[in-house]
Amino acid sequence: MSRKKITRALVSVSDKTGIVELARELNGHGIDIIASDGTAALLRDAEIPVRTVTEVTGAPEILDGKVKTLHPAIHGAILADPTNSAHLAELTAVAPIDLVVVNLYPVDGFDIGGPALIRAAAKNADHVSVLTHVNQYQELIASLPAGTTLEMRHKWALNALVLTAEYDLALARERGRKLRYGENPHQAGTLIVRDSQRKSGVAGAEVLQGKEMSYNNYLDVDIAWQSSSMEFHLELLLQTLSQTLIALPLHLILFLHLGESLPSQTK
């Protein structure tokens, strides 16, 4: 199984647990480290050599840090195919980045740059490792002498994509309709409705009176709604079938009614 040694890492973490120890290992293996300004400050305090994203791109962080890694030089270095000479020729600010270490702000921080970095690294998992949790650091450290395997990189990419999917759902829950409770009284619940569902079905219905709906209320009403819809469509089907049968020969009607298969006709 072919292995890929890491040469350059991008580090931008909200939860900085274990990041100094990881960066020290990366530096010990001669790996070039680029970090967002806040992470870089921590690493420099620990006397670990690091370049900031600002130093690499020439573009300082803006909007109180809301925009720091969203830059073509950074994303190009993550997405580039290192075996493609045309890709390499387009990277002028920084050579390919083959390790991305990112974790996300809490949901109330509404992380933008972090998910973008994670998705870029996951898209290029054939060449890039992406770590999103401190519990992955030791596995990476153990792989540094020989290099990461394709299986490891794809496993980390899958974990990263699940993380961003769950993060997006958490953001949606913050903006959805709060239910009285979830599946059980001690659980929270949120109703998230797509625009296409607002004018049809239970999810888009308006509660005219009574208590706020719970998860189980919606589930029960939806089952009733689906059942009534099925009965309506079945009735419509039977009406159509009865009209069709009028035009059928008598022997076909009898076979359909009795549920028998039609006799085969051979010559």
N, C-alpha and C positions, 0 to 999 in steps of 0.2 A: 504494500500500500504506500503510494507516494506521499511524502510529507512536505510541508511548506514552512520554511523558517520565517519568522516575523522580522521585518526590518524597520517598520515605522508604525507608531501607535498614536491614535487620537483619543484623549481622555477628557471627558466632560461629565462630571457626576454631581448629583445633588446630595446623595448619601455618600459621604466620603469614608465610610468604614472600610478599612483594609486597603485603601487606595495607595497610601504611602508605601506599604510593604510590597504591593504589586509593582508600583513604579520603580522601586529599588531593584527588584528582580529584573525588570525590563532593561533598566540602565546597565545592570551587571552583565547582560548579554549583548550589549552594544546596540540596543534598539533606540532609535530616535523618537523622542516623546514630544508630542504637540498637545497642548491643553488649553481649555477655556481659561479666561483670566482668573476666575476664582479658584479653580483647581490648580492652576499653575502656581498661584501664590502659596498654596499649602505645600506643594512639592518643593518649591524653592526654599521655604522655611526648613524643610528637611534636607536641604543641600543636594537635591536631585536635579541634574541638568534637564531643562525643559524649555521649549519655545512656546510662546503664546500664539493663539489663533490670530490675534491682532498683528503680531510680528510677522507671521507667515503671509497673511492676506493684505496687510497694509490698511485694513478697514477696522477701526475701533468698534467695540461693542456700543450699541445705541439703545435708546428707549429703556434705560435702567436694566440693561442686560437681556431684554427680550430678543434682541437680534445679535447673535455673536458667532454662531457656526453656520448660519445660512448664507453661504458664499460659494460661488462656482469653483474656486480653487480647492476648497475643502471637499465638496461633494464630488468634484471631478476626480480627485485623488482617491476617493473611496470606490467610485464606480468604474474606474478605468480597468481595462484588461491588461495586465502587465506583460502579456505575450503579444500584444498588438502594438506594433511600432508607431502606427498612426495615433493611437491613444496617447502613448508616451510623449510624442512630439507636441501634443496639445497641453501637456501639464507643464506650465512655466513657473508656478509659484512653489510647488511642492511635488515630490515624486510620489508614486502610489502609496497609499495608506493601507496596510494589511491587517490592522487590528483596531477595532473601535470598542471603547469601554464607556458605556453610557448607562446611567439610571435616571429615572424621570422624577420631576417635581411631584409633590402630592397633587391630587386632582384640582384642588382649589388654586394651584399655581398655573394650571392649563399650559403644560409644556408644549412648545411648538418645535423648537430645534432638535430636541432629543428624539422624538419619534421619527423625524426626517432622517437623522443620522442612522437610526436603527434600521429603517426601511432600506436605505441606500446600501448599508453593509449586508443586510440579509439578501438583497437582490443579487449581490456579487459574492455570495457565499462560496463559490468555487475558488475564490482567491482571498477572501477577507473573513477574519474571525470577528464575531460580535459578542461581547459579554454584557449582560444586563443585570447581573446579581452577584453579590460578593461570594456566594457559595460556588461560583464557577471559577474563581481566581486560582485556586490551588490546582485544578486540572490543567489550566493554561500554563501555570508556572512549571508543572511537571513536564509539559510538552516542549518547553523552550529549547532545550539542547538539540532535540531531533527534529522539531517542527510539528505543526498541527496536521492532523489527517483531514481528508475531505469529509469523512463521516463526522468528525468532531465539529467541523465548521457548519455543516448542514444541521446538526443537532442544535447547536447554539442559535442558528438562524431561526429555526422553528420555534424555540423558546422565546426568542425576541419578538417574533410576529404575534405569538399568542399574547405576550405582554402588551403590545401596542393595541391589539384588538380589545383586550380587557380594559385598557386605559380609555379608549374611545367610548366603550359602553358606559364606563363610569362617568365620563363627561356628559354623555347623553342622559344618564339617570339624574344628574344634577339639574337638568333642564326639562325633565319630563314631568308628568302629572303625578303628584304624590298620592299614593293610595292609603286607605285607612290602616291597612297592614298587609303583609305579604302572605305567603302560603299558610303561615301560622301567626297567631296574634303577637308573638314576640319578635317577628321579623318585619323589616321595612319592605315596602313595595313601591314600584314606580311604573306608570304606564307610558310607553313610548309609541307614538303613532306617526306613521309615514303620511305624507300629504295624500297619497293615493288611497289611504284608508279612512280619511276623515269624513267622506261623504257616503260611506257604505260600511255596513258591519257594526258590531258592538263597540269596537274601540273608538269610533267616531261619534257615538251616541251621546246625547246630553242627559245628565241626571236632573230630572225635574223636581223631585222631592225626596225626602228621606235622608238617611245617613250617606256619608261619602262611601264610594265603592271600595271593596277590598279585592285582593287578587282572586280569592275564591268566588266572589260575586261575579266578577268578569268571566271567570272560567265557566261557571254554571250557565250564565246568560249566553255565552258564546256557543256552548254545547246545544242549548235550546234553539238558538238562531241557526246553527248548522243543520240541526235535525229538521227544522221547519223548511229550510231551503232544500234539503234533500227530498222531503215529501212533495214540495212544489214541483221540483224537476222530475220526480218519478211520475207524478200525476200528468205532467205535460208530456212525458215520454209515452205513457199509456194511451193518452188521447191521440197522439200522433200515430202510434202503432195500430190502434183500432181503426183509424181512418185508412191506414195502409192496407190492413187486412181485408177491407171491403173489396179491394181490387185484386186480391190474390185468389188463385184457384182453390176450390174446396179442399182438395187433398193436402195442399200446403198449410192451410189453416188448421186442419186436424193434426198434422205432425207438429206444428208449432205449439198448439194447445197441449198436446200430450207430452211434449218435451222429448220426442223421439228424433233421432237423426234421419235425414232424408235418405231414401233408398238410392244406392249407387246405380248409375246407368252405364251398362257396358254393352259394347257391340261385338 
